[in-house]
Amino acid sequence: MSHCREDGRHEPETELERALALRFGGYASFITPNDPIRTDFHGDSPAREFDRLLDRYLSSQTRVLDLGCGVGFSLCRVARRAASVTGIDLQIELLEAARERVSRSGLTNVELVAGDTCDAATVAALPEGFDLAFSRRGPFLTSALAEKLSADALFIVELVQDFLGLKEVFGRTPFLPASSGDPDGAITAQAGVGFVPVSSKSYWYEEYFADSDHLARNLKQGAPLQNWWMDACPYDDERDRAALELYARYNATPLGIRLVGHRRIYVFRRQATQFYPVIGEPGRPSVGDLSLKGREK
């Protein structure tokens, strides 16, 4: 089993993983030569907190769903203690590495699924009755995925926020009005599929890069400048070098070029939402009665 660093990255162990590490880097939780020279979490790291929560809610009877399983670092760790684990991911190459990792680990209680968690046919083919779902920097629960979870299931998710100012300087965010009415969209999104928060933790941290070239190599791996809802637009030196130098001037420190990051970790549980608490009580009108009264007016 590979060792996990404080920042959640692992050393690649095979030729396939080494090739994937150079392409995906931290997006797939790999250690690469382009990593920050220093990361300051100012306490416990979100990676260690996520592992602690998984351990807290796992047992030998737990059926687990890993959303965005990648190359299977967390999946294999969980499978050693769970009854079964199903992992799903869009990236076929990452799933191939996950299959190799599962085989090397001798695990027989793992199923891997290639597909999009927003695709109805893919989700419909998943088994039912999962007791625990988790997403490590991956997708949220959808209503279709929620139906695959048991009545008392839990969902653990790590949400990675953008580095402070990075996408703005590089022009990777649309110039549109932004609403400040919903300070915690994750809670709203998951409440919409019947899950409410049990806990929420927020982590601000700094990453430092040796110089502009070092930061450019990191950005070329894609993830820091990507938006999942927009077409990919990776770093290009000819187009983006001026923005890089501007960002470097803004964020130069004695420790290197600083990026300020933010991650949140949530635990959600299923809970029915009572939109009309009086309906269904003895002597109270039904929804149909209320609808008829509205028409009579």
Summary of the structure (lengths in Angstrom):
residues: 297
radius of gyration: 21.9
end to end distance: 68.9
largest distance: 73.9
contacts: 873
relative contact order: 0.14
helix: 34%
strand: 25%
